[in-house]
Amino acid sequence: MNPYLRIARPDHWFKNIFMLPGTGLALLFVGELTGTFFIHFILGVVATCLLASANYVINEFLDAEFDRFHPIKSQRPSVQGKIEAKWVILEYLAFGLIGLGIAFYLGKLFFIVSIFFLFMGFLYNVRPFRLKERVIVDVLSESINNPIRLVLGWAIVAKDILPPSSVLLAYWFGGAFLMAVKRYSEYSSIDDPERAGLYRRSFQKYTKNILLLSSFFYAMNSTLFLGVFLIKYRIEFLLIFPFVAVLFTWYLWYGLKQDGVAENPEEMYKRKWFVLYTVFVCLLIIFLFVVDIPSLSIFLEEKFIQLPTVGG
């Protein structure tokens, strides 16, 4: 594959599947299918892929001096000296400007969030900011791409309002959980704290315990805000909670296995049973949206359990 195409990481476009819940929620709560929906959806996905590739391009180029310490990433074109700065800048501008052009056509909200997407990519990768080198901030700044993608999916349908803050926070902390587990897997696979610190500056202050415990923190916050959203907007959604908990646990299991799966989340689509289970959870959400279960309203009532009276 051409080195300039490789640094755009088209194999990572799979991550833009995180747009789908945003589109689905917008259709369920505030929007409706129109004659232009499908063409707008395709254009939205294309724009997001181009913007993501713009971020990937500068990420690979600016990470070259560090990736040489990683056993796999050391084979990247940027590390091997197969790319030139002038063409990288041109590629970044091309992806970014074309993506923003499509975003502008799709509406104000999509365009503003697209600019924010590129802005966060710049802060994450470029000195003197380079947020990826700061402990905790590295995970939170990378995982914010999750709610960004959700809003981009939402903006395809709902042009002038944002999704509920509870679902945005649940998505953000859920993404932080994924990133923390990914870093745990990376740190463990390198198995050398000094070399790990050379590859990723934040690893100079992280430990395996900190990464693992932080992943629990992010997971608990994600489920907290998910619970708020589920109960506030449709009580039937409460039934999906244990199934989502299984997804979190399953992914953590992949991270603890240290077989490279959690280290490369874009490869998760190759895990057949995990993907099938995820599809099942999505179908369950759709089912619970159209089916009313009045008995669940008991969870919204302020009641105490009355013990039976002993004696007369």
C-alpha positions as CSV (number, residue, x, y, z in Angstrom):
1,M,0.0,0.0,0.0
2,N,1.2,3.5,-0.8
3,P,2.8,5.0,2.4
4,Y,0.7,8.2,2.2
5,L,-2.4,6.1,2.0
6,R,-1.3,3.9,4.9
7,I,-0.7,6.9,7.2
8,A,-4.4,8.0,6.5
9,R,-5.4,4.6,8.1
10,P,-8.4,3.7,6.0
11,D,-8.5,0.5,8.1
12,H,-9.4,2.7,11.1
13,W,-12.5,4.1,9.4
14,F,-14.4,1.2,11.1
15,K,-14.3,3.4,14.3
16,N,-16.8,5.7,12.7
17,I,-19.4,3.1,13.5
18,F,-19.7,5.1,16.7
19,M,-21.7,7.6,14.6
20,L,-24.6,5.1,14.2
21,P,-26.0,5.4,17.8
22,G,-26.1,9.1,17.3
23,T,-28.1,8.8,14.1
24,G,-30.3,6.2,15.6
25,L,-31.1,8.3,18.7
26,A,-31.9,11.3,16.6
27,L,-34.3,9.3,14.4
28,L,-35.9,7.8,17.5
29,F,-36.3,11.0,19.5
30,V,-36.4,14.1,17.4
31,G,-36.2,13.3,13.7
32,E,-37.8,11.4,10.9
33,L,-36.7,9.8,7.7
34,T,-36.7,12.2,4.8
35,G,-36.0,11.8,1.1
36,T,-32.5,13.2,1.6
37,F,-31.6,11.1,4.7
38,F,-29.6,8.3,3.0
39,I,-27.5,10.6,0.8
40,H,-26.8,12.9,3.8
41,F,-25.9,9.8,5.9
42,I,-23.4,8.6,3.3
43,L,-21.9,12.1,2.9
44,G,-21.7,12.4,6.7
45,V,-19.8,9.1,7.0
46,V,-17.5,10.2,4.2
47,A,-16.8,13.5,5.8
48,T,-16.1,11.9,9.1
49,C,-13.7,9.4,7.5
50,L,-11.8,12.2,5.8
51,L,-11.5,14.3,9.0
52,A,-10.4,11.3,11.0
53,S,-7.7,10.6,8.3
54,A,-6.5,14.2,8.6
55,N,-6.0,13.6,12.3
56,Y,-4.3,10.2,11.6
57,V,-1.9,11.8,9.1
58,I,-0.4,14.3,11.6
59,N,-0.5,11.7,14.3
60,E,1.6,9.2,12.4
61,F,4.0,11.9,11.2
62,L,4.6,13.5,14.6
63,D,4.7,10.2,16.4
64,A,7.6,8.8,14.2
65,E,10.3,9.6,16.8
66,F,8.4,7.7,19.4
67,D,6.9,4.8,17.4
68,R,10.4,3.5,16.7
69,F,10.4,2.1,20.3
70,H,7.2,0.1,19.7
71,P,7.7,-3.5,18.4
72,I,4.9,-3.2,15.8
73,K,4.5,0.6,15.1
74,S,8.3,0.8,14.3
75,Q,7.3,-0.6,10.9
76,R,5.1,2.3,10.0
77,P,6.1,4.4,6.9
78,S,6.8,7.5,9.0
79,V,9.3,5.6,11.1
80,Q,10.9,4.0,8.1
81,G,11.5,7.5,6.5
82,K,9.2,6.8,3.5
83,I,7.2,10.0,3.7
84,E,8.1,13.7,3.4
85,A,6.8,16.6,5.5
86,K,5.6,18.7,2.6
87,W,3.4,15.9,1.3
88,V,2.1,15.1,4.7
89,I,1.1,18.7,5.2
90,L,-0.6,18.7,1.8
91,E,-2.4,15.5,2.6
92,Y,-3.6,16.8,5.9
93,L,-5.0,20.0,4.3
94,A,-6.6,18.0,1.5
95,F,-8.4,15.6,3.9
96,G,-9.3,18.4,6.3
97,L,-10.6,20.9,3.7
98,I,-12.6,18.3,1.7
99,G,-14.1,16.9,4.9
100,L,-15.0,20.4,6.1
101,G,-16.5,21.2,2.7
102,I,-18.9,18.3,2.9
103,A,-19.6,19.1,6.6
104,F,-20.6,22.7,5.6
105,Y,-23.1,21.3,3.2
106,L,-24.6,19.1,5.9
107,G,-25.5,22.0,8.2
108,K,-24.2,24.3,10.9
109,L,-24.1,21.7,13.7
110,F,-22.2,19.1,11.6
111,F,-19.8,21.8,10.5
112,I,-19.0,23.2,14.0
113,V,-18.5,19.7,15.4
114,S,-16.2,18.8,12.5
115,I,-14.0,21.8,13.2
116,F,-13.9,20.7,16.9
117,F,-12.9,17.2,15.7
118,L,-9.9,18.6,13.8
119,F,-9.1,21.0,16.7
120,M,-8.9,18.2,19.2
121,G,-6.7,16.2,16.9
122,F,-4.4,19.2,16.7
123,L,-4.2,19.6,20.5
124,Y,-3.7,15.9,20.9
125,N,-0.8,15.6,18.5
126,V,1.0,19.0,18.1
127,R,3.5,20.6,20.4
128,P,3.4,22.6,22.6
129,F,0.0,21.1,23.5
130,R,0.5,17.4,22.7
131,L,-2.1,16.2,25.1
132,K,-1.2,12.6,24.4
133,E,1.9,13.0,26.6
134,R,-0.1,14.1,29.7
135,V,-1.3,11.5,32.2
136,I,-5.0,11.1,32.4
137,V,-5.5,14.0,30.0
138,D,-4.2,11.7,27.2
139,V,-7.0,9.2,27.7
140,L,-9.8,11.9,28.1
141,S,-8.6,13.9,25.1
142,E,-8.4,10.9,22.8
143,S,-11.7,9.4,24.0
144,I,-13.6,12.6,23.4
145,N,-13.6,11.5,19.7
146,N,-16.4,9.1,20.8
147,P,-19.0,11.8,21.7
148,I,-17.8,13.8,18.7
149,R,-18.6,10.9,16.4
150,L,-22.0,10.5,18.2
151,V,-22.9,14.1,17.7
152,L,-21.8,13.9,14.0
153,G,-24.1,11.0,13.5
154,W,-26.9,12.9,15.4
155,A,-26.3,16.1,13.3
156,I,-27.1,14.2,10.1
157,V,-30.7,14.1,11.3
158,A,-31.1,16.8,14.0
159,K,-29.6,20.0,12.6
160,D,-30.0,22.5,15.4
161,I,-30.1,20.7,18.8
162,L,-27.6,18.6,20.7
163,P,-28.1,15.1,22.2
164,P,-28.8,14.8,25.9
165,S,-25.7,15.6,28.1
166,S,-26.1,12.3,29.9
167,V,-25.6,10.2,26.8
168,L,-22.7,12.4,25.7
169,L,-21.0,11.9,29.1
170,A,-21.7,8.2,29.1
171,Y,-20.2,8.0,25.6
172,W,-17.1,10.0,26.6
173,F,-16.4,7.9,29.7
174,G,-17.1,4.7,27.8
175,G,-14.5,5.8,25.3
176,A,-12.1,6.6,28.1
177,F,-12.6,3.1,29.4
178,L,-11.7,1.7,26.0
179,M,-8.6,3.9,25.8
180,A,-7.4,3.0,29.3
181,V,-7.8,-0.7,28.6
182,K,-5.9,-0.2,25.3
183,R,-3.1,1.6,27.1
184,Y,-3.0,-1.2,29.7
185,S,-2.7,-3.7,26.8
186,E,0.1,-1.6,25.2
187,Y,2.0,-1.2,28.4
188,S,1.8,-4.9,29.2
189,S,2.8,-6.0,25.7
190,I,6.0,-3.8,25.7
191,D,6.8,-5.3,29.2
192,D,9.6,-2.8,29.8
193,P,8.6,0.4,31.7
194,E,11.7,2.3,30.4
195,R,11.1,1.4,26.8
196,A,7.3,2.0,27.2
197,G,8.1,5.5,28.5
198,L,10.2,6.2,25.4
199,Y,7.3,5.1,23.1
200,R,4.6,7.0,25.0
201,R,5.7,9.8,27.3
202,S,2.6,9.4,29.5
203,F,3.8,5.8,30.3
204,Q,6.7,7.4,32.3
205,K,4.1,8.1,35.0
206,Y,1.6,5.4,34.4
207,T,1.8,1.9,35.9
208,K,-0.3,-1.2,35.1
209,N,-2.2,-0.7,38.3
210,I,-3.0,3.0,37.6
211,L,-4.2,2.1,34.1
212,L,-6.4,-0.8,35.3
213,L,-7.9,1.2,38.2
214,S,-8.5,4.2,35.9
215,S,-10.4,2.0,33.5
216,F,-12.7,1.0,36.4
217,F,-13.2,4.6,37.2
218,Y,-14.2,5.5,33.6
219,A,-16.5,2.5,33.4
220,M,-18.3,3.4,36.6
221,N,-18.8,7.0,35.4
222,S,-20.0,5.8,32.0
223,T,-22.6,3.5,33.5
224,L,-23.7,6.2,35.9
225,F,-24.5,8.6,33.1
226,L,-25.9,5.8,31.0
227,G,-28.3,5.0,33.8
228,V,-29.4,8.6,34.0
229,F,-30.1,8.6,30.3
230,L,-31.9,5.3,30.3
231,I,-34.3,6.1,33.2
232,K,-34.9,9.7,32.2
233,Y,-35.8,9.1,28.6
234,R,-37.3,5.7,28.5
235,I,-37.6,3.4,31.5
236,E,-37.7,0.3,29.2
237,F,-34.1,1.0,28.3
238,L,-33.2,0.0,31.9
239,L,-33.4,-3.6,30.8
240,I,-30.4,-3.3,28.5
241,F,-28.1,-2.2,31.4
242,P,-26.8,-5.8,32.3
243,F,-26.2,-6.5,28.6
244,V,-24.1,-3.3,28.3
245,A,-22.2,-4.4,31.5
246,V,-21.3,-7.7,29.7
247,L,-19.9,-5.7,26.8
248,F,-17.6,-3.7,29.2
249,T,-16.5,-6.9,31.0
250,W,-15.9,-8.7,27.7
251,Y,-13.7,-5.9,26.4
252,L,-11.7,-5.8,29.6
253,W,-11.2,-9.5,29.3
254,Y,-9.6,-8.9,25.9
255,G,-7.4,-6.3,27.4
256,L,-6.2,-8.6,30.1
257,K,-5.4,-11.4,27.6
258,Q,-2.6,-9.3,26.1
259,D,-3.1,-10.8,22.7
260,G,-3.1,-7.4,20.9
261,V,-6.9,-7.2,20.4
262,A,-7.6,-4.4,22.9
263,E,-4.4,-2.7,21.7
264,N,-5.9,-2.4,18.3
265,P,-9.7,-1.7,18.8
266,E,-10.2,-1.3,15.1
267,E,-9.6,-5.0,14.8
268,M,-12.6,-5.9,17.0
269,Y,-14.8,-6.5,14.0
270,K,-12.8,-9.7,13.4
271,R,-14.1,-11.0,16.8
272,K,-17.3,-12.7,15.5
273,W,-19.0,-13.4,18.7
274,F,-18.3,-10.0,20.2
275,V,-19.7,-8.4,17.1
276,L,-22.8,-10.6,17.0
277,Y,-23.4,-9.8,20.7
278,T,-23.1,-6.1,20.0
279,V,-25.6,-6.4,17.2
280,F,-27.9,-8.2,19.6
281,V,-27.7,-5.4,22.1
282,C,-28.5,-2.9,19.4
283,L,-31.5,-4.9,18.3
284,L,-32.6,-5.1,21.9
285,I,-32.5,-1.3,22.2
286,I,-34.7,-1.0,19.1
287,F,-37.1,-3.5,20.5
288,L,-37.3,-1.8,23.9
289,F,-38.0,1.5,22.1
290,V,-41.2,0.3,20.5
291,V,-42.4,-1.9,23.3
292,D,-44.0,-0.5,26.5
293,I,-43.5,-2.3,29.8
294,P,-45.7,-0.4,32.3
295,S,-44.7,-2.5,35.3
296,L,-41.2,-0.9,35.1
297,S,-42.6,2.4,36.3
298,I,-42.3,1.0,39.8
299,F,-38.6,2.0,39.6
300,L,-39.7,5.7,39.3
301,E,-42.0,5.7,42.3
302,E,-40.9,6.8,45.7
303,K,-41.8,3.8,47.7
304,F,-40.4,1.8,50.6
305,I,-40.8,-1.9,51.3
306,Q,-43.2,-2.3,54.1
307,L,-42.4,-5.3,56.4
308,P,-45.4,-7.3,57.7
309,T,-46.5,-6.4,61.2
310,V,-45.8,-9.1,63.8
311,G,-48.6,-10.0,66.2
312,G,-51.8,-8.1,66.4
